C-alpha cells in the first residue's frame, strides 16, 4: 500500500543511515487498478500494509445499455455490478463481444474496490461449439 492505494512495487531503494539514525526506503509502485505511478518514502524500521488481492475470471454474458457487465462465475453465479472499463480495454471488450466472441474477464478485488483489468478470448468454449 502506497499513499493508501493498493500498488505493485516496481522500484525500491534504501538510503544510508544519517546522523539521526534511520535508513529510509524509497518505493515506486503502480496502482493495480489505475496503473498510475505512486511514490513513498518511509523509515526502514516501519511496517507496511499489504493489501489482500483476489483475482477471478468471469465469462462475459452481456453488456447493458448503461455500461454494466453481466458476468458469470465458474459456479454459475451471475453478477451485474461492474461497469465496462474505461479506455482501450473497454472498447476492445465491447468490440470483441459485439463480434460474437466468448470473452473471459479477469476481475481484480482489493481494499473494497473491484474492476476488470484484463480480457481474453475463451478458446475452450469456441472449440466445443
Secondary structure, 3 states (H helix, E strand, C coil): CECCECEEEEEEEECCCCCCCCCEEEEEEEECCCCCEEEEEEECCCCCCCCCCEEEEEEEEEECCCCEEEEECCCCCEEEEEECCCHHHHHHHHHHHHCCCCEEEEEEEECCEEEEEEEEECHHHHHHC
